Structures are given as C-alpha cells and as structure tokens.
C-alpha cells in the first residue's frame, strides 16, 4: 500500500501481480504501445501489463489506486483523438486477451462480451442466428468493443441504428477508485438515470468496462446500394435532405468530395463516376420485400435531384466495390498527400451546405487542401486536412485549419466531435461548448468514479494533468537514467 | 442566508421572493398538492410556490439551498410512483406556469420547451409542420414534459420510438446546489458521456430542467390498427414474438387480459370481442405506401397465430374506439374494484408468458385479483392489483402481491420499473437490483449535483431521509400550531 518510493520501487510490486511474460517495462516492448491512431502524439509509459482475466484487471487497477499510478486501458489503439495515448508516469493495461464472447442469446438478441473482443467478431458470431451488432466504425475489423464503448463509436450505419450507447444494455466495470459496479439489465427498458449511457463515451476516465451486454439486431436480409454523382457538394447535400424528407431512413448516406474521390481512386480503383464534384452513397437495407418496395421510392426521390449519374449495385461484388472506396477514404489520403489530419465535427444537418462552403473558404485562405468525407445523414463531417510535414510550418498551419473548422462547428450549434471523441486532441475546446458551472459538474461526476484521476488521467478534461508528450523521444524516466532499453 | 430559525421564520424570507398570489402556506390551498398519482400517500408541504419565470425558479432553488429546505418540483402530479409527493419540511415548486414552447424548428425537427408544457401540446404545435413528439404516456393530455423527462416516460409507442430520453437532445437545468448548467446540443450526435441521458430518469433528485430541447419526428401519414382476440394470454404473447420475428416493427403492441377487458367494457364500451381471454392491439404507422405494404405482411403473420378473431379498424373512429379501451384501462379498474394499485415491472420479452403464469399463481394464492395490461413488445407489465380498502387487511395483502410481482421481475432479469419510476414506492427494491458499491456510486453521483439533497429529498434512494407520510392527516407543523388552515 506504499504510496511513496521511486517509480521503479513501485513497479516491483506491480510485477508480482502478473507473470513476467505479460509484464513489460522494457522500452523495446513498449514501443508498440506508445501511440494510437492519432500518430502526431507519442509517449512511452512506465510499463505495459497484459492481464488475461478480469480478476487480474481488477487487481492491477487496485494496485494503481493504492500506488497512485495512473493507467490507460487500451484495446487495439485505433483512437483517432489520442484517447489511448499512454501517460509518462503511468502504465498501459492492454486488454487484448480479455476477449471472450461470454454468451449469446439469439432469442433475447443479446451478447455478453469482454472489452477486448474485436467489433466484427460479435457480428460474425451472431450471423448464424440471423443477427448482427450494428455499430460499424471504419476500423471494425480491428477495433475492440471496450474502445467502442469508451468513445461511443458510430459508423456509417449509425444514421439508422444510433451510436454504440444505443446498443449497450448494461455493463460491469471496475472504476478508477478500484470498486466494481454493475449497471443496466438485459431488458430493453432502462431503470433509473441512464448510468450505462453515462459510462458510454466517458473515454476511459471513469474506469474499465469488464463485461458488456450488447443488443443484437436482425441482420439485414438484403441491401440496395446506390452511387449517385453530383456536380456540386451542395446539390449532393440537398439530395440527402430530400431522401430524409421522403420518410425513408436508409441504413447509410455518405458523401465524398472530388479530392476524396481522387484519393480513393488512386488507392483502390473503385470506379466512381468521373468528372463529378461529389458522390453520394445511399444504402437501403432490411427484409427483402421491404427493400424491394423502398427502392422504387428512393429511385423516384433521387431522379428529382440534379444528379450527374445514378448507379445501382446489381451484385454483392459491385456493392462491396462502392463501399471499398468509402471505407478506404482515410487511409487513401496518403496517395494524394504525404501527411494528413482527420477531423471529426458535427453541424446541424440542415446547415451542411453552409459548413462545407466555410471549410472550402478556410482551405483557400490557408492554402491547405481539405478533402471531405462525411456521414451526411447526421451532419457528421470528416474533413481530411492534407499537408506535408517536411515543409516548414505546414503541420502548424494544418492544425490551425483543424482548429478553425472545429470552431465553425461550435458556432453553428454543432459539436467538436461526432464519434472520435475528445481524447488528447480536443481537450481545449470543451470549455467553449460548456460553461464553468457545467464543467465543474463534469469534474464532480468524474470524482464520484475516480477521485484520484487514476483512470486515463490527462484525457478529455482540459485542466487535467497533461501527460508530457514527446515526438518519439526518450521517456522522462529514461532521461533520468531510471529505466533503460535493457 | 440564515440556516437557523424556525420553519416559519425561514418561510418569511421565501415569501419575499414571489408575489403573494403565487405563494401559499395556507393548508386549504396546499390540499391540491398533497398527493400525486400514487394516492395511497399524502403529505402536506410547508408551502407551495408558483414561479412564472426561470429566474424565479432559480431564485427559489437557491433560497432552498441557502436555507436547507428541500423542494419537490411538480408539474401535473401524475406520477404513479409518488415521485412528486411533497415532503413535510419542504416546499413544492409548481412549474405549471413555466409552460412556454420557446421555439420550434420544423427543418431541424426540434422544439425547445419549458418544463411545464403539457406533453400533447408539443405534438399539437408540431402538427401543422407534419411533425410529432413521440413519447405518449397514457396521461399525455395532462402530464408535463418536465415530469416526462424526470421519469423518462414511455407510452404505448415507445416500442418503436424509445423512451423520453431518446427524444431529448439537450437541456438547461438548475441543480439542487443552485448552479445552472447546460448539456447536449441540437445536433443528433452526442458529445461526451450522455449527461442529458443521465438527467432523464433522475426523478428530480439532481435538480430542475428549465429548458428542454426535444427531437420531433414525422407524424405518421396513416395508421393500420388491428384488434386480435385470443383464447389465452400465452398465445397472445406468442403472437407478439411472431410479429417481431417477422421483421415488422409496429408502432405499438399492447395486450389486455380478460379482467381488464371486463373493466374497460364496463367503463367505455369499446366493443372488444366477447369471450376471449386476451386481446392484442397491433398498430402499424408510417407513410401510406409503406403501411399499405406492411399490412399484408402483418395480416399473414397474425393469421398463422391461433387467433379467435381479427378485426381491422376501417375508419379513424374505429381506431380511436380500439385505443379508447386501452387508454382507459387504469381508470376503468374502478368499475370492477373499489380500490386498486397499478404496478409497473419489466421482464425479458421472451419470458412474458412465464411471468404472466407466475402472476396468476400469486393472484390465486393470495385471493387478490390481478388484471393485466401491458406493453407486450418490450416486456413492460402493468398489472392492476384489485382490492377493497374497506376490508380489514386487504390493502396490506394487495401490497404484498405487488411486492411478490416485483420480485418475480427482478428474479427473471428484468427491472422493478419500466416507466413509472422508483419514486416513493420502490425505494426499498433498489438494493435488490444493485450491489453496495454500485449504490454507493449512485449516491456520489447525486452528491455531484446536490450535496445537501435539496432536490426531491426522500425519493429514489432507500436510505434517504424519508418524508413523514400521513394519510390525509394534519401537517406536523399544524399539529404544533405553527401553521393553520387560516
């Protein structure tokens, strides 16, 4: 229970909690954990531990509490906001081996899973029962349910089905204060304030979800996917409004602009129509008879928009090719730019066109190119800010562009993040959205879960102790000669 | 700021905050506020205040904080769990005049309203724009949005559209600690932990929502309402599962048993089929073409169930008559019993049949009749426990039946409440659903909002200071001669 002593002394007691092959303080090993999807930041932790049971997770969290050592829980590290970035004087708890689907009840349409389960595996296991897990972030083949929950992940289909929090019925968790709690139930009606919903999106600052009850839903029997080309982004935006106003609720509605199309064509050659300024992907899904019915309605709506071309996927292969472009958008940006930042903001849907015009203006003024990809149905923008890190000052200018775009979202009554979270990246914007009494309340709520700020210290809250960041530099303890590369 | 002095001294300073015609300590006036929908409980408060502006509400809450006088905020007092029951040493803040629809944006499909707005008025104001507010508790013609939010109200249509929390995008509130805060945004994607969702269903113990941003949705273009008679409750339950499994998502699916049918026939003569043990109401709703399409699918499913009779409402008048029976169910119970208690519990949908068998068994064993009405689609039971308060000990036995039914729900992995809330009525069950560390966390979260327990003290938490209850007796201060009937 010693709270004093050097970090190295402290670590000696931690190493006794877990077999040596799943405990590492060596710098070489830690390199794999020093960054997440927001690669601009990098930080080496004191140690990495890889528990294999919930009991080990709880013991490690209690060790952290007793020794006042902060921890970062991490799944696959796909956070795009630096949410799973290590902290210099803390440890990483890697949850990848806490990855069991504990039960699946096809009749009740629920699955109970551990946090390290990969998103897509839930749908794969549910598939023989005709069921699926709806949240589908682009990273779904690698990201974990624990991370989806912590950041309330969305995806292309959250227009129709909602975010992760809409698919979490209950959870068990170990809090930052070391206590274990349980919220929610397998029933679909909630009791009490929505504590599960509070935990979803809490970005790890409350603790670690150790067992999560997910809602499954019927797998769509079939899809109807349409790729529409437009001469301008704003006409594509109007088409989205027209579809929503018709009463249709497609599974997904995605827009990509000319620069994004250029990038994905270079990367994956998905055959999007040439010469258009924007493509819109609309996908209907559901029981065959209903999709058959709805596709005529959709066709009528789309024909009234000033479209350049309308292409319906006639085969599953064609459908996958259309989606291949969209899903590859972020990674494809590398084809047209040495470096890029992916942004995430939300504006009210009806102001999408206005927001895009403002982004184009910011791009012109700054001389920094911006490619736009977005979940159009819910006003969630994902601008990609393209820059060359080798050019003096260009990263800084790119960051300024990000910042201006985010402030446009705030001004328009939107949000600084739709699904990537606050993490490390957007801590400073939070007080621009929430006034001091509200921010103070958020702090007090966190305190109810974790008074010492042991869990994911430094994230989300702007005035939290900042982890000292280094661009792939030495760990502060390494500089002091306290730890070495062995 | 005096925290000492007699209650009467304290009240003198309160009466200065508000004009005398909207401040009442007279017992006669208070009589209207001494009970809510759970009429078994009754309590006179110290005083009732009727603010007309948000500024007055905030000033009154701060007065309560400064003088350590607890308050109960109240709309129309329709709570069925005693959620708006006054507390003997506290005041009632009646929000009925804080009842403005501040704005309505048809394009963004949002309305910003004050807490005293009557539920149905939101839909009435939205109607010319083709929009509606989905949550439709049975009391929707009288209950207020503030109360809907505090208790996360549902209704017959929450199967398809979710509870109130699914329709609240953001809110402003004054907390029990006197601070004003603001959560959420008009955007449909949430930022951060779902603080608005946390506030929804908090039963007034965090504070008062003063401005609520509601999500509106397209008004169904048409309805298709079917009344199906069955020879047994369990066959009706199976029919519900068959409908869900077909992929249809009706707006509502409601079951009533023979005893409930007897009551509503006596009360409103709605013409339900004679001689059946259960009726199932299924209502499709949406755009005309879609409903046209879905009704054939529904018809095919229902024909395969062992139904006794199938009747489709051919006119709006017929549809309203079908619903008249269902909506009158609670008030109609008075036709077949001098007194009754309405219960509210949830079981997993697939265990509905089992739950009903257990309830029948409890009824037989106790000799207390139980009539069942329920939102079948989501497993939400509303048993009505019929008793005669004039018979020695029968109320007590009825309460024991309630208690046994609620424990059946807990045992089956359900919940002690689906939509009525914990309030006064179910405080003692909470620790049966949540373990001590989880309960302790709930207390700490409350403390973050209201450390002195000024807001709705005595509700929800089992170990909170209990209001002293009297069956329409004298107020404790009245007994001491400190206040009088004037």
Boltz contact constraints between the chains, C-beta under 6 A:
constraints:
  - contact:
      token1: [A, 107]
      token2: [B, 350]
      max_distance: 6.0
  - contact:
      token1: [A, 108]
      token2: [B, 348]
      max_distance: 6.0
  - contact:
      token1: [A, 108]
      token2: [B, 350]
      max_distance: 6.0
  - contact:
      token1: [A, 179]
      token2: [B, 437]
      max_distance: 6.0
  - contact:
      token1: [A, 181]
      token2: [B, 437]
      max_distance: 6.0
  - contact:
      token1: [A, 181]
      token2: [B, 438]
      max_distance: 6.0
  - contact:
      token1: [A, 181]
      token2: [B, 441]
      max_distance: 6.0
  - contact:
      token1: [A, 182]
      token2: [B, 438]
      max_distance: 6.0
  - contact:
      token1: [A, 185]
      token2: [B, 415]
      max_distance: 6.0
  - contact:
      token1: [A, 186]
      token2: [B, 348]
      max_distance: 6.0
  - contact:
      token1: [A, 186]
      token2: [B, 413]
      max_distance: 6.0
  - contact:
      token1: [A, 187]
      token2: [B, 346]
      max_distance: 6.0
  - contact:
      token1: [A, 187]
      token2: [B, 348]
      max_distance: 6.0
  - contact:
      token1: [A, 187]
      token2: [B, 414]
      max_distance: 6.0
  - contact:
      token1: [A, 187]
      token2: [B, 415]
      max_distance: 6.0
  - contact:
      token1: [A, 188]
      token2: [B, 378]
      max_distance: 6.0
  - contact:
      token1: [A, 189]
      token2: [B, 346]
      max_distance: 6.0
  - contact:
      token1: [A, 189]
      token2: [B, 378]
      max_distance: 6.0
  - contact:
      token1: [A, 189]
      token2: [B, 380]
      max_distance: 6.0
  - contact:
      token1: [A, 189]
      token2: [B, 418]
      max_distance: 6.0
  - contact:
      token1: [A, 191]
      token2: [B, 415]
      max_distance: 6.0
  - contact:
      token1: [A, 191]
      token2: [B, 417]
      max_distance: 6.0
  - contact:
      token1: [A, 192]
      token2: [B, 201]
      max_distance: 6.0
  - contact:
      token1: [A, 193]
      token2: [B, 198]
      max_distance: 6.0
  - contact:
      token1: [A, 193]
      token2: [B, 201]
      max_distance: 6.0
  - contact:
      token1: [A, 193]
      token2: [B, 202]
      max_distance: 6.0
  - contact:
      token1: [A, 194]
      token2: [B, 197]
      max_distance: 6.0
  - contact:
      token1: [A, 194]
      token2: [B, 198]
      max_distance: 6.0
  - contact:
      token1: [A, 197]
      token2: [B, 194]
      max_distance: 6.0
  - contact:
      token1: [A, 197]
      token2: [B, 197]
      max_distance: 6.0
  - contact:
      token1: [A, 198]
      token2: [B, 193]
      max_distance: 6.0
  - contact:
      token1: [A, 198]
      token2: [B, 194]
      max_distance: 6.0
  - contact:
      token1: [A, 198]
      token2: [B, 198]
      max_distance: 6.0
  - contact:
      token1: [A, 201]
      token2: [B, 192]
      max_distance: 6.0
  - contact:
      token1: [A, 201]
      token2: [B, 193]
      max_distance: 6.0
  - contact:
      token1: [A, 202]
      token2: [B, 193]
      max_distance: 6.0
  - contact:
      token1: [A, 218]
      token2: [B, 247]
      max_distance: 6.0
  - contact:
      token1: [A, 247]
      token2: [B, 218]
      max_distance: 6.0
  - contact:
      token1: [A, 247]
      token2: [B, 287]
      max_distance: 6.0
  - contact:
      token1: [A, 287]
      token2: [B, 247]
      max_distance: 6.0
  - contact:
      token1: [A, 293]
      token2: [B, 293]
      max_distance: 6.0
  - contact:
      token1: [A, 346]
      token2: [B, 187]
      max_distance: 6.0
  - contact:
      token1: [A, 346]
      token2: [B, 189]
      max_distance: 6.0
  - contact:
      token1: [A, 348]
      token2: [B, 108]
      max_distance: 6.0
  - contact:
      token1: [A, 348]
      token2: [B, 186]
      max_distance: 6.0
  - contact:
      token1: [A, 348]
      token2: [B, 187]
      max_distance: 6.0
  - contact:
      token1: [A, 350]
      token2: [B, 107]
      max_distance: 6.0
  - contact:
      token1: [A, 350]
      token2: [B, 108]
      max_distance: 6.0
  - contact:
      token1: [A, 378]
      token2: [B, 188]
      max_distance: 6.0
  - contact:
      token1: [A, 378]
      token2: [B, 189]
      max_distance: 6.0
  - contact:
      token1: [A, 380]
      token2: [B, 189]
      max_distance: 6.0
  - contact:
      token1: [A, 413]
      token2: [B, 186]
      max_distance: 6.0
  - contact:
      token1: [A, 414]
      token2: [B, 187]
      max_distance: 6.0
  - contact:
      token1: [A, 415]
      token2: [B, 185]
      max_distance: 6.0
  - contact:
      token1: [A, 415]
      token2: [B, 187]
      max_distance: 6.0
  - contact:
      token1: [A, 415]
      token2: [B, 191]
      max_distance: 6.0
  - contact:
      token1: [A, 417]
      token2: [B, 191]
      max_distance: 6.0
  - contact:
      token1: [A, 418]
      token2: [B, 189]
      max_distance: 6.0
  - contact:
      token1: [A, 437]
      token2: [B, 179]
      max_distance: 6.0
  - contact:
      token1: [A, 437]
      token2: [B, 181]
      max_distance: 6.0
  - contact:
      token1: [A, 438]
      token2: [B, 181]
      max_distance: 6.0
  - contact:
      token1: [A, 438]
      token2: [B, 182]
      max_distance: 6.0
  - contact:
      token1: [A, 441]
      token2: [B, 181]
      max_distance: 6.0
  - contact:
      token1: [A, 444]
      token2: [B, 448]
      max_distance: 6.0
  - contact:
      token1: [A, 445]
      token2: [B, 448]
      max_distance: 6.0
  - contact:
      token1: [A, 448]
      token2: [B, 444]
      max_distance: 6.0
  - contact:
      token1: [A, 448]
      token2: [B, 445]
      max_distance: 6.0
  - contact:
      token1: [A, 448]
      token2: [B, 448]
      max_distance: 6.0
